[in-house]
Amino acid sequence: MQAELNRTLADMLYRAAVVPVVTVASPEQGVAMARAMVAGGLDLIEVTLRTPAALHAIAQIRREVPQARVGAGTVLAPDVGEAAIAAGAQFIVSPGMTPRLVEAAHRWPVPFLPGAVTASEAMALADLGYRCLKFFPAETSGGVAALKALAAPLAGISFCPTGGIGFEAAHRYLALANVVAVGGSWITPQSAVEAGEWETVTALSEQAAGLRRRGAA
């Protein structure tokens, strides 16, 4: 089941092209962020589980911003993934993989995007049915050059790179055939979020949404 869900997520990522990766201080802040990003054309959002507010933010975004498709990131253990799903997460993302996490994911009703940065990690996950993987941390793990090198020997495996990617680098990743989308936090700069400058987030979202066409060219 999870292999099929992973393929569904790959399609979602391909259509989105850019996935904002956000850290929230409160549920209200998460809702405001989601509204601003959806207004700018980005509706696939990953909320990292790095703050106490994250699970509540996912639940509130699901209730108040129905246009958004919200997932949980930085999921490191099965119970965390289960809590995120209970809160309403529509997909689960991990920076890596462990046997326990992969085993639990096969019981989850939502797609799971595990992380890999080496050929061995990607091959192990592909053996388990995962053909779309997170590549993290992208920029410090070889970036575009590394993904280019993996493309030929790992034909049929696609990646969503995140970690250190900004707007200028995003289009270079999206030009790669084995990249379905990029994730990044440049869309929600801390200064704008703390000041409640949601028009800035919307403008950056519109700019990022334009990468969808550039990357597909």
Secondary structure as UniProt FT lines:
FT   HELIX           2..16
FT   STRAND          18..22
FT   HELIX           27..39
FT   TURN            40..41
FT   STRAND          44..48
FT   TURN            52..53
FT   HELIX           54..64
FT   TURN            66..67
FT   STRAND          69..73
FT   HELIX           78..87
FT   STRAND          92..93
FT   HELIX           99..105
FT   TURN            106..107
FT   STRAND          112..113
FT   HELIX           119..127
FT   TURN            128..129
FT   STRAND          132..135
FT   HELIX           139..141
FT   HELIX           143..151
FT   TURN            152..156
FT   STRAND          158..161
FT   HELIX           167..174
FT   TURN            177..178
FT   STRAND          182..184
FT   TURN            186..187
FT   HELIX           190..195
FT   HELIX           198..209
FT   HELIX           211..216
//
